[in-house]
Protein backbone atom coordinates (compact mmCIF):
# COMPACT_ATOMS: atom_id res chain seq x y z
CA UNK A 1 0.00 0.00 0.00
CA UNK A 2 1.11 3.54 -0.75
CA UNK A 3 0.70 6.59 1.49
CA UNK A 4 -2.30 8.54 0.13
CA UNK A 5 -0.38 11.77 0.76
CA UNK A 6 2.40 10.58 -1.53
CA UNK A 7 -0.13 9.60 -4.21
CA UNK A 8 -1.77 13.04 -4.11
CA UNK A 9 1.57 14.83 -4.25
CA UNK A 10 2.83 12.70 -7.18
CA UNK A 11 -0.39 11.95 -9.04
CA UNK A 12 1.06 11.58 -12.53
CA UNK A 13 3.86 9.35 -11.26
CA UNK A 14 1.37 6.83 -9.90
CA UNK A 15 -0.83 6.99 -12.98
CA UNK A 16 2.26 6.21 -15.04
CA UNK A 17 3.18 3.36 -12.69
CA UNK A 18 -0.25 1.78 -13.22
CA UNK A 19 0.09 2.14 -16.98
CA UNK A 20 3.66 0.77 -17.01
CA UNK A 21 2.65 -2.27 -14.94
CA UNK A 22 -0.57 -2.89 -16.90
CA UNK A 23 -2.62 -2.52 -13.71
CA UNK A 24 -6.13 -1.08 -13.84
CA UNK A 25 -6.93 1.35 -11.05
CA UNK A 26 -8.96 4.57 -11.15
CA UNK A 27 -6.63 6.94 -9.31
CA UNK A 28 -8.81 9.98 -10.06
CA UNK A 29 -11.72 8.23 -8.35
CA UNK A 30 -9.44 7.42 -5.42
CA UNK A 31 -8.49 11.09 -4.97
CA UNK A 32 -12.13 12.16 -5.33
CA UNK A 33 -13.22 9.73 -2.62
CA UNK A 34 -10.34 10.71 -0.34
CA UNK A 35 -11.29 14.38 -0.51
CA UNK A 36 -14.97 13.65 0.16
CA UNK A 37 -14.19 11.25 3.00
CA UNK A 38 -11.88 13.78 4.62
CA UNK A 39 -14.51 16.52 4.32
CA UNK A 40 -17.23 14.25 5.68
CA UNK A 41 -15.11 13.08 8.63
CA UNK A 42 -14.24 16.73 9.38
CA UNK A 43 -17.96 17.51 9.24
CA UNK A 44 -18.65 14.74 11.77
CA UNK A 45 -16.05 16.22 14.10
CA UNK A 46 -17.72 19.63 13.80
CA UNK A 47 -21.12 18.08 14.45
CA UNK A 48 -19.80 16.35 17.55
CA UNK A 49 -18.41 19.66 18.81
CA UNK A 50 -21.69 21.45 18.15
CA UNK A 51 -23.74 18.66 19.79
CA UNK A 52 -21.56 18.83 22.86
CA UNK A 53 -21.95 22.61 23.06
CA UNK A 54 -25.74 22.43 22.69
CA UNK A 55 -25.95 19.62 25.22
CA UNK A 56 -24.27 21.85 27.79
CA UNK A 57 -26.49 24.87 26.97
CA UNK A 58 -29.91 23.18 26.92
CA UNK A 59 -30.24 22.74 30.72
CA UNK A 60 -29.73 26.49 31.07
CA UNK A 61 -32.48 27.38 28.59
CA UNK A 62 -36.26 27.40 28.59
CA UNK A 63 -39.18 28.23 26.36
CA UNK A 64 -38.60 29.13 22.70
CA UNK A 65 -34.83 29.24 23.13
CA UNK A 66 -34.81 25.67 24.40
CA UNK A 67 -37.11 24.50 21.61
CA UNK A 68 -34.86 26.18 19.03
CA UNK A 69 -31.76 24.47 20.43
CA UNK A 70 -33.54 21.10 20.52
CA UNK A 71 -34.59 21.57 16.89
CA UNK A 72 -31.02 22.39 15.92
CA UNK A 73 -29.80 19.33 17.83
CA UNK A 74 -32.30 17.17 15.95
CA UNK A 75 -31.06 18.52 12.61
CA UNK A 76 -27.46 17.86 13.62
CA UNK A 77 -28.29 14.26 14.49
CA UNK A 78 -29.90 13.81 11.06
CA UNK A 79 -26.80 15.25 9.38
CA UNK A 80 -24.63 13.01 11.55
CA UNK A 81 -26.57 9.89 10.62
CA UNK A 82 -26.45 10.79 6.91
CA UNK A 83 -22.69 11.45 7.03
CA UNK A 84 -21.98 8.22 8.92
CA UNK A 85 -24.00 6.27 6.37
CA UNK A 86 -22.16 7.93 3.49
CA UNK A 87 -18.80 6.98 5.01
CA UNK A 88 -20.01 3.43 5.64
CA UNK A 89 -20.96 3.10 1.97
CA UNK A 90 -17.87 4.70 0.43
CA UNK A 91 -15.00 3.83 2.79
CA UNK A 92 -14.78 0.22 1.47
CA UNK A 93 -14.46 1.48 -2.11
CA UNK A 94 -11.67 3.83 -1.08
CA UNK A 95 -9.89 1.08 0.87
CA UNK A 96 -10.09 -1.29 -2.08
CA UNK A 97 -8.73 1.32 -4.50
CA UNK A 98 -5.82 1.96 -2.12
CA UNK A 99 -4.92 -1.73 -2.28
CA UNK A 100 -4.87 -1.59 -6.09
CA UNK A 101 -2.43 1.32 -6.48
CA UNK A 102 0.94 -0.06 -7.66
CA UNK A 103 4.35 0.92 -6.43
CA UNK A 104 6.27 2.82 -9.11
CA UNK A 105 9.27 0.97 -10.52
CA UNK A 106 12.76 2.26 -9.83
CA UNK A 107 14.04 4.76 -12.38
CA UNK A 108 16.55 2.28 -13.78
CA UNK A 109 13.87 -0.31 -14.60
CA UNK A 110 13.17 -0.49 -18.32
CA UNK A 111 9.59 0.11 -19.51
CA UNK A 112 8.25 -2.98 -21.29
CA UNK A 113 5.02 -4.85 -21.91
CA UNK A 114 5.94 -8.34 -20.60
CA UNK A 115 8.75 -10.82 -19.88
CA UNK A 116 9.88 -10.77 -23.52
CA UNK A 117 11.29 -7.30 -22.86
CA UNK A 118 13.29 -8.14 -19.73
CA UNK A 119 16.94 -7.05 -19.90
CA UNK A 120 19.76 -9.57 -19.62
CA UNK A 121 22.36 -8.46 -17.11
CA UNK A 122 24.91 -11.28 -17.39
CA UNK A 123 25.44 -14.99 -18.01
CA UNK A 124 27.25 -17.40 -15.74
CA UNK A 125 28.60 -20.87 -16.49
CA UNK A 126 29.11 -22.83 -19.69
CA UNK A 127 26.18 -24.34 -21.58
CA UNK A 128 26.92 -28.02 -22.08
CA UNK A 129 27.36 -29.28 -25.62
CA UNK A 130 26.31 -32.94 -25.87
CA UNK A 131 28.23 -35.47 -27.99
CA UNK A 132 25.28 -37.88 -27.83
CA UNK A 133 21.52 -37.58 -28.28
CA UNK A 134 20.38 -36.21 -24.95
CA UNK A 135 17.08 -37.01 -23.24
CA UNK A 136 14.74 -34.54 -21.57
CA UNK A 137 14.06 -34.78 -17.83
CA UNK A 138 10.86 -36.78 -18.29
CA UNK A 139 12.50 -39.39 -20.51
CA UNK A 140 15.32 -39.66 -18.00
CA UNK A 141 12.96 -39.77 -15.03
CA UNK A 142 10.74 -42.49 -16.47
CA UNK A 143 13.66 -44.60 -17.71
CA UNK A 144 15.36 -44.40 -14.31
CA UNK A 145 12.13 -44.93 -12.38
CA UNK A 146 12.43 -41.67 -10.43
CA UNK A 147 9.49 -39.64 -11.85
CA UNK A 148 5.89 -40.82 -12.23
CA UNK A 149 3.50 -38.26 -13.69
CA UNK A 150 0.93 -40.78 -14.86
CA UNK A 151 0.01 -41.92 -11.36
CA UNK A 152 0.24 -38.36 -10.04
CA UNK A 153 -2.39 -37.29 -12.57
CA UNK A 154 -4.50 -40.37 -11.76
CA UNK A 155 -4.66 -39.41 -8.09
CA UNK A 156 -4.51 -35.61 -8.12
CA UNK A 157 -5.34 -34.39 -11.63
CA UNK A 158 -3.30 -32.43 -14.14
CA UNK A 159 0.12 -30.97 -13.28
CA UNK A 160 0.64 -33.57 -10.54
CA UNK A 161 3.50 -36.04 -10.12
CA UNK A 162 5.39 -38.44 -7.89
CA UNK A 163 9.14 -38.30 -7.27
CA UNK A 164 10.36 -41.80 -6.47
CA UNK A 165 13.47 -43.33 -4.95
CA UNK A 166 16.54 -41.40 -6.01
CA UNK A 167 14.31 -38.73 -7.57
CA UNK A 168 12.86 -37.95 -4.14
CA UNK A 169 16.32 -38.13 -2.54
CA UNK A 170 17.75 -35.71 -5.11
CA UNK A 171 14.82 -33.35 -4.51
CA UNK A 172 15.38 -33.37 -0.75
CA UNK A 173 19.14 -33.02 -1.20
CA UNK A 174 18.75 -29.85 -3.25
CA UNK A 175 16.45 -28.30 -0.66
CA UNK A 176 18.61 -29.21 2.32
CA UNK A 177 21.78 -28.00 0.60
CA UNK A 178 20.13 -24.64 -0.15
CA UNK A 179 18.95 -24.31 3.44
CA UNK A 180 22.42 -25.10 4.78
CA UNK A 181 23.91 -22.42 2.52
CA UNK A 182 21.47 -19.84 3.90
CA UNK A 183 22.09 -20.81 7.53
CA UNK A 184 25.84 -20.48 6.94
CA UNK A 185 25.20 -17.00 5.53
CA UNK A 186 23.41 -15.85 8.68
CA UNK A 187 19.76 -16.45 7.85
CA UNK A 188 17.46 -17.91 10.51
CA UNK A 189 15.83 -21.18 9.43
CA UNK A 190 12.04 -21.27 9.68
CA UNK A 191 9.45 -24.01 9.28
CA UNK A 192 6.25 -22.16 8.39
CA UNK A 193 2.48 -22.79 8.34
CA UNK A 194 1.06 -23.45 4.89
CA UNK A 195 -2.44 -22.08 5.56
CA UNK A 196 -2.72 -18.30 5.70
CA UNK A 197 -5.51 -15.91 6.66
CA UNK A 198 -6.65 -13.31 4.14
CA UNK A 199 -4.92 -10.59 6.19
CA UNK A 200 -1.53 -12.18 5.50
CA UNK A 201 -2.32 -12.46 1.79
CA UNK A 202 -3.39 -8.81 1.65
CA UNK A 203 -0.45 -7.70 3.76
CA UNK A 204 2.10 -9.23 1.41
CA UNK A 205 0.29 -7.88 -1.65
CA UNK A 206 -1.13 -11.11 -3.06
CA UNK A 207 -4.69 -9.95 -2.43
CA UNK A 208 -6.33 -8.39 -4.27
CA UNK A 209 -5.02 -9.71 -7.57
CA UNK A 210 -3.90 -13.31 -7.07
CA UNK A 211 -7.10 -14.90 -5.79
CA UNK A 212 -7.47 -16.96 -8.97
CA UNK A 213 -3.96 -18.35 -8.57
CA UNK A 214 -4.55 -19.37 -4.95
CA UNK A 215 -6.11 -22.51 -3.52
CA UNK A 216 -8.68 -21.05 -1.14
CA UNK A 217 -10.30 -22.93 1.75
CA UNK A 218 -13.59 -20.98 1.80
CA UNK A 219 -15.08 -23.11 4.55
CA UNK A 220 -12.24 -22.20 6.91
CA UNK A 221 -11.46 -18.77 5.42
CA UNK A 222 -7.85 -19.82 4.85
CA UNK A 223 -5.51 -19.98 1.85
CA UNK A 224 -2.75 -22.37 0.82
CA UNK A 225 0.30 -20.14 0.44
CA UNK A 226 2.03 -20.11 -2.93
CA UNK A 227 5.34 -19.22 -1.29
CA UNK A 228 6.93 -19.01 2.17
CA UNK A 229 7.30 -15.29 1.45
CA UNK A 230 3.80 -14.85 2.88
CA UNK A 231 4.31 -16.31 6.38
CA UNK A 232 7.91 -15.11 6.63
CA UNK A 233 7.17 -11.49 5.68
CA UNK A 234 3.99 -11.40 7.76
CA UNK A 235 5.64 -13.02 10.78
CA UNK A 236 6.08 -9.66 12.56
CA UNK A 237 2.94 -8.01 11.12
CA UNK A 238 1.33 -5.49 13.45
CA UNK A 239 4.48 -5.27 15.56
CA UNK A 240 6.80 -2.41 16.48
CA UNK A 241 10.34 -3.75 16.16
CA UNK A 242 13.53 -2.46 17.72
CA UNK A 243 15.93 -0.80 15.30
CA UNK A 244 18.85 -2.76 16.77
CA UNK A 245 17.12 -6.02 15.76
CA UNK A 246 17.19 -5.06 12.07
CA UNK A 247 17.87 -6.47 9.59
CA UNK A 248 15.89 -9.64 10.21
CA UNK A 249 16.88 -12.42 7.81
CA UNK A 250 14.74 -15.53 7.39
CA UNK A 251 15.14 -18.68 5.30
CA UNK A 252 12.03 -20.84 5.16
CA UNK A 253 11.46 -24.22 3.56
CA UNK A 254 7.88 -25.03 2.63
CA UNK A 255 5.57 -26.78 0.23
CA UNK A 256 3.95 -24.26 -2.12
CA UNK A 257 0.64 -24.41 -3.98
CA UNK A 258 -0.43 -22.59 -7.15
CA UNK A 259 -3.55 -23.11 -9.24
CA UNK A 260 -1.83 -21.94 -12.47
CA UNK A 261 -5.15 -20.41 -13.55
CA UNK A 262 -4.97 -19.17 -17.11
CA UNK A 263 -2.13 -21.58 -17.97
CA UNK A 264 -4.34 -24.15 -19.70
CA UNK A 265 -2.32 -25.78 -22.47
CA UNK A 266 0.87 -23.96 -21.43
CA UNK A 267 3.91 -25.92 -20.20
CA UNK A 268 1.83 -29.03 -19.61
CA UNK A 269 4.77 -31.39 -20.20
CA UNK A 270 7.01 -32.44 -17.35
CA UNK A 271 7.84 -30.66 -14.11
CA UNK A 272 8.11 -27.04 -15.23
CA UNK A 273 4.65 -25.69 -14.35
CA UNK A 274 2.97 -27.70 -11.60
CA UNK A 275 0.45 -27.16 -8.79
CA UNK A 276 2.61 -28.26 -5.86
CA UNK A 277 6.34 -27.87 -5.27
CA UNK A 278 8.85 -27.23 -2.49
CA UNK A 279 10.91 -24.12 -2.10
CA UNK A 280 13.50 -22.51 0.14
CA UNK A 281 12.67 -18.80 0.34
CA UNK A 282 14.71 -15.94 1.78
CA UNK A 283 13.17 -12.79 3.28
CA UNK A 284 14.87 -9.66 4.60
CA UNK A 285 13.17 -7.05 6.80
CA UNK A 286 15.35 -3.96 7.10
CA UNK A 287 15.29 -0.27 7.98
CA UNK A 288 13.40 2.32 5.93
CA UNK A 289 16.35 3.19 3.72
CA UNK A 290 16.67 3.04 -0.06
CA UNK A 291 20.39 2.39 0.34
CA UNK A 292 19.75 -0.54 2.69
CA UNK A 293 17.09 -1.98 0.39
CA UNK A 294 19.44 -1.77 -2.58
CA UNK A 295 22.22 -3.45 -0.59
CA UNK A 296 20.05 -6.36 0.52
CA UNK A 297 18.56 -6.72 -2.96
CA UNK A 298 22.03 -7.47 -4.24
CA UNK A 299 22.70 -9.73 -1.25
CA UNK A 300 19.66 -11.97 -1.75
CA UNK A 301 20.45 -12.23 -5.45
CA UNK A 302 24.01 -13.19 -4.56
CA UNK A 303 22.83 -15.85 -2.12
CA UNK A 304 20.90 -17.62 -4.86
CA UNK A 305 23.80 -17.33 -7.27
CA UNK A 306 26.04 -19.04 -4.73
CA UNK A 307 23.66 -22.02 -4.80
CA UNK A 308 23.45 -22.10 -8.59
CA UNK A 309 27.21 -21.89 -9.01
CA UNK A 310 27.71 -24.66 -6.47
CA UNK A 311 25.29 -26.83 -8.45
CA UNK A 312 27.25 -25.87 -11.59
CA UNK A 313 24.07 -25.05 -13.46
CA UNK A 314 24.59 -22.35 -16.12
CA UNK A 315 22.22 -19.41 -15.72
CA UNK A 316 21.64 -15.81 -16.61
CA UNK A 317 20.42 -12.85 -14.55
CA UNK A 318 17.80 -10.50 -16.02
CA UNK A 319 16.34 -7.22 -14.80
CA UNK A 320 12.58 -7.48 -15.11
CA UNK A 321 10.82 -4.75 -17.11
CA UNK A 322 7.86 -2.75 -15.78
CA UNK A 323 5.19 -4.87 -17.49
CA UNK A 324 6.47 -8.02 -15.77
CA UNK A 325 6.60 -6.49 -12.29
CA UNK A 326 4.01 -7.20 -9.61
CA UNK A 327 1.94 -4.52 -7.94
CA UNK A 328 4.32 -4.00 -5.03
CA UNK A 329 7.68 -4.64 -6.64
CA UNK A 330 9.95 -1.66 -7.24
CA UNK A 331 12.60 -3.79 -8.93
CA UNK A 332 13.09 -7.48 -9.58
CA UNK A 333 15.91 -9.69 -10.75
CA UNK A 334 15.15 -13.09 -12.25
CA UNK A 335 17.62 -15.94 -12.41
CA UNK A 336 17.00 -18.19 -15.41
CA UNK A 337 18.65 -21.61 -15.60
CA UNK A 338 19.68 -23.20 -18.88
CA UNK A 339 17.34 -26.10 -19.70
CA UNK A 340 18.54 -28.19 -22.67
CA UNK A 341 15.13 -29.66 -23.49
CA UNK A 342 13.63 -26.18 -23.74
CA UNK A 343 16.74 -24.85 -25.53
CA UNK A 344 16.52 -21.70 -23.47
CA UNK A 345 17.15 -19.99 -20.16
CA UNK A 346 14.02 -20.38 -18.01
CA UNK A 347 13.04 -18.69 -14.75
CA UNK A 348 13.99 -20.44 -11.52
CA UNK A 349 14.33 -17.48 -9.09
CA UNK A 350 12.79 -14.02 -8.56
CA UNK A 351 14.47 -11.45 -6.27
CA UNK A 352 12.05 -8.66 -5.36
CA UNK A 353 12.42 -5.30 -3.62
CA UNK A 354 9.28 -3.73 -2.10
CA UNK A 355 10.46 -0.77 -0.01
CA UNK A 356 7.63 -0.12 2.51
CA UNK A 357 4.79 -1.39 0.27
CA UNK A 358 4.23 -4.63 2.19
CA UNK A 359 5.12 -3.27 5.61
CA UNK A 360 2.59 -0.44 5.33
CA UNK A 361 -0.15 -2.93 4.44
CA UNK A 362 0.67 -5.12 7.44
CA UNK A 363 1.61 -2.29 9.84
CA UNK A 364 5.16 -3.56 10.31
CA UNK A 365 7.25 -0.80 11.90
CA UNK A 366 10.33 -0.02 13.98
CA UNK A 367 11.27 2.92 16.18
CA UNK A 368 13.96 5.03 14.53
CA UNK A 369 16.68 5.95 17.01
CA UNK A 370 17.52 9.27 15.36
CA UNK A 371 14.04 10.75 14.88
CA UNK A 372 12.26 8.73 17.62
CA UNK A 373 9.52 8.18 15.05
CA UNK A 374 7.87 4.89 14.19
CA UNK A 375 8.82 4.09 10.58
CA UNK A 376 7.62 1.36 8.25
CA UNK A 377 10.20 -1.33 7.54
CA UNK A 378 11.41 -2.27 4.06
CA UNK A 379 11.00 -5.86 2.84
CA UNK A 380 12.69 -8.03 0.21
CA UNK A 381 12.53 -11.66 -0.84
CA UNK A 382 14.04 -14.16 -3.26
CA UNK A 383 13.89 -17.84 -4.08
CA UNK A 384 16.92 -19.75 -2.82
CA UNK A 385 15.90 -22.87 -4.73
CA UNK A 386 12.60 -24.35 -5.95
CA UNK A 387 12.23 -28.04 -6.68
CA UNK A 388 11.33 -29.96 -8.76
CA UNK A 389 11.74 -27.17 -11.35
CA UNK A 390 15.47 -26.99 -10.68
CA UNK A 391 15.64 -30.77 -11.22
CA UNK A 392 14.97 -30.12 -14.92
CA UNK A 393 18.41 -28.58 -15.60
CA UNK A 394 20.14 -30.84 -13.06
CA UNK A 395 18.83 -34.06 -14.59
CA UNK A 396 19.34 -32.91 -18.16
CA UNK A 397 22.77 -31.32 -17.75
CA UNK A 398 24.19 -34.12 -15.58
CA UNK A 399 22.98 -37.00 -17.77
CA UNK A 400 25.43 -39.50 -19.24
CA UNK A 401 25.41 -41.33 -22.55
CA UNK A 402 24.34 -44.58 -20.82
CA UNK A 403 21.19 -42.87 -19.43
CA UNK A 404 22.49 -42.50 -15.87
CA UNK A 405 22.67 -39.19 -13.96
CA UNK A 406 25.78 -37.93 -12.20
CA UNK A 407 24.86 -36.46 -8.83
CA UNK A 408 26.28 -32.92 -8.47
CA UNK A 409 29.27 -33.01 -6.13
CA UNK A 410 27.75 -30.65 -3.57
CA UNK A 411 24.69 -32.91 -3.30
CA UNK A 412 26.52 -36.20 -2.92
CA UNK A 413 26.98 -35.85 0.88
CA UNK A 414 23.20 -35.40 1.18
CA UNK A 415 22.66 -38.67 -0.68
CA UNK A 416 24.99 -40.79 1.42
CA UNK A 417 27.94 -40.28 -0.92
CA UNK A 418 26.02 -41.56 -3.96
CA UNK A 419 27.70 -40.43 -7.16
CA UNK A 420 25.30 -41.71 -9.81
CA UNK A 421 21.62 -42.39 -10.30
CA UNK A 422 21.18 -45.52 -12.38
CA UNK A 423 18.22 -47.67 -13.33
CA UNK A 424 17.13 -49.97 -10.51
C-alpha positions, 0 to 999 in steps of 0.5 A, a space after each residue: 500500500 502507498 501513502 495517500 499523501 504521496 499519491 496526491 503529491 505525485 499523481 502523474 507518477 502513480 498513474 504512469 506506474 499503473 500504466 507501465 505495470 498494466 494494472 487497472 486502477 482509477 486513481 482519479 476516483 481514489 483522490 475524489 473519494 479521499 477528498 470527500 471522505 476527509 470533508 465528511 469526517 471533518 464535518 462529523 467532528 464539527 457536528 460532535 463539537 456542536 452537539 456537545 456545546 448544545 448539550 451543555 447549553 440546553 439545561 440552562 435554557 427554557 421556552 422558545 430558546 430551548 425549543 430552538 436548540 432542541 430543533 437544531 440538535 435534531 437537525 445535527 443528528 440527522 446530518 450526523 446519521 447521513 454522514 456516517 451512512 455515506 462513510 459506511 458506503 464509500 470507505 470500502 471502495 476507497 480502501 479497495 482502491 488503495 490496495 490496487 495502487 501499484 508501487 512505481 518501478 525504480 528509475 533504472 527499470 526499463 519500460 516494457 510490456 511483458 517478460 519478452 522485454 526483460 533485460 539480460 544483465 549477465 550470463 554465468 557458467 558454460 552451456 553443455 554441448 552434448 556429444 550424444 543424443 540427450 534425453 529430456 528430464 521426463 524421458 530420464 525420469 521415467 527410464 530411471 524410475 524416479 518420476 511418475 507423472 501418470 500416477 500423479 495425474 491419476 490421483 490428483 489431476 493435471 500438473 501432478 507427479 510423484 518423485 520416487 526413490 533417487 528422484 525424491 532423494 535428489 529433490 530433498 538433497 537440493 532443498 537441504 543443501 540450499 537451506 544449509 547455505 542460507 544458515 551459513 550465511 546468517 539467515 534464521 531457518 524457519 518451518 512455516 504454516 502453509 495455511 494463511 488468513 486473508 490478512 496475511 495475503 493482503 499484507 504481502 500484496 497477493 490480495 487483491 489480484 492473485 485470488 485466482 492463482 490461490 487454492 482457497 479454503 472458503 469453509 475455513 477462510 484460509 488460503 494455501 500459500 504459494 510461497 513461504 514469502 507470505 508467512 515469513 514477511 507477515 511473521 512480525 505483522 502489526 508489531 513495532 520492532 527495535 531498530 537494533 534487531 534489524 535487519 531480520 533475515 529468514 530462510 524458510 522451507 515449505 511446500 507451495 501451492 499454485 492453481 496456475 489459472 490461465 495456464 491451460 495448455 501452457 507448459 503441460 509437459 514435465 515438471 516445469 509448471 505444476 500445482 505443488 512444489 517445495 521451495 526454500 525462500 529468503 526474506 529480509 526485513 530492514 530499515 526504511 532506507 533506499 540504500 539498505 534496500 538496494 544493498 540487501 537486494 544485491 545480497 539476496 540475489 548473490 545468495 541464490 547465485 552461490 547455490 546455482 554456481 555450487 550446483 554448476 548449473 549455467 544461468 543468466 540474470 535478467 532485470 525485469 521490465 515494468 510490465 512483468 513487475 508485480 503490484 508492489 515490486 519496485 525492482 526485480 531480478 530473475 535468475 533463469 537456468 539453462 534447460 537443454 530440453 527447452 533450448 533456453 534460459 528459463 526462470 527459476 528465481 525471482 528477487 524482489 524489492 518492495 520498499 515499505 509497500 508490504 510493511 505499510 499494508 501489514 503495519 510492520 514498523 520499527 522505532 527510529 533511534 535518530 528521529 524517535 519516530 515509528 517508521 515502516 520497515 522495508 522488505 525483500 525476498 528471493 527464491 533460494 531454490 525451488 524443486 522440482 523445477 530446478 531438477 529439470 536442468 540438473 537431470 538434463 545437464 548431468 545425464 550420461 550417454 548410458 542414461 544415468 545421472 551424475 549427482 552434483 558433487 555438492 549434493 553427494 553428501 546429502 545422498 549418502 555419498 552416492 555419485 550416480 543415479 542408475 536404473 534400478 
